[in-house]
């Protein structure tokens, strides 16, 4: 009978590592969102401009960019 190897439990990131990875995801996304959305929403009140930007940036960061950055970081640090 073949038994599967136990799954590796990932080592949790430090708060500093999480902060750096979050910044690395958010900064370019906010920059890109601002470049793309500004011409479309420039006449809107500031609160609606920020709402529109976060409506795009947060899901993209959470579901696309952060998982890839975390995987890349884990591979680079062999966690």
GICORVEN-V713106 format. One record per pair of residues at least 12 apart in sequence whose C-alpha atoms are under 10 Angstrom apart, sorted by the first residue. I is the first residue (numbers start at 1). J is the second residue. D is the distance in Angstrom with one decimal. If there is no record, write none. Layout:
BEGIN
i:I j:J d:D
i:I j:J d:D
END
This chain:
BEGIN
i:8 j:79 d:9.2
i:9 j:79 d:9.1
i:10 j:74 d:8.5
i:10 j:78 d:9.8
i:10 j:79 d:6.2
i:11 j:74 d:9.0
i:11 j:78 d:9.9
i:11 j:79 d:6.1
i:12 j:79 d:8.8
i:13 j:70 d:9.3
i:13 j:73 d:9.8
i:13 j:74 d:9.3
i:13 j:79 d:9.3
i:17 j:70 d:9.9
i:17 j:73 d:9.3
i:18 j:66 d:9.9
i:18 j:70 d:8.9
i:21 j:65 d:9.8
i:21 j:66 d:7.5
i:21 j:69 d:6.9
i:21 j:70 d:7.5
i:21 j:73 d:8.5
i:22 j:61 d:8.4
i:22 j:62 d:9.5
i:22 j:65 d:9.3
i:22 j:66 d:7.2
i:22 j:69 d:8.9
i:22 j:70 d:9.6
i:24 j:61 d:9.9
i:24 j:65 d:9.3
i:24 j:66 d:9.0
i:24 j:69 d:8.4
i:25 j:57 d:9.5
i:25 j:58 d:9.9
i:25 j:60 d:9.3
i:25 j:61 d:6.2
i:25 j:62 d:9.0
i:25 j:64 d:9.6
i:25 j:65 d:6.1
i:25 j:66 d:6.4
i:25 j:67 d:10.0
i:25 j:68 d:9.7
i:25 j:69 d:7.6
i:26 j:57 d:7.4
i:26 j:58 d:8.2
i:26 j:60 d:9.3
i:26 j:61 d:6.6
i:26 j:62 d:9.6
i:26 j:65 d:8.8
i:26 j:66 d:9.1
i:27 j:57 d:9.8
i:28 j:57 d:9.7
i:29 j:53 d:9.4
i:29 j:54 d:9.8
i:29 j:56 d:8.9
i:29 j:57 d:6.1
i:29 j:58 d:9.0
i:29 j:60 d:8.1
i:29 j:61 d:7.5
i:29 j:65 d:9.1
i:30 j:53 d:7.3
i:30 j:54 d:8.3
i:30 j:56 d:9.1
i:30 j:57 d:6.5
i:30 j:58 d:9.4
i:30 j:61 d:9.8
i:31 j:53 d:10.0
i:31 j:57 d:9.8
i:32 j:53 d:9.8
i:32 j:57 d:9.2
i:33 j:52 d:9.2
i:33 j:53 d:6.2
i:33 j:54 d:8.8
i:33 j:56 d:7.5
i:33 j:57 d:7.0
i:34 j:49 d:9.2
i:34 j:50 d:9.3
i:34 j:52 d:9.9
i:34 j:53 d:7.1
i:34 j:57 d:9.9
i:36 j:53 d:9.6
i:37 j:49 d:8.3
i:37 j:52 d:8.0
i:37 j:53 d:7.2
i:37 j:56 d:9.6
i:38 j:52 d:9.9
i:38 j:53 d:9.1
i:41 j:53 d:9.6
END
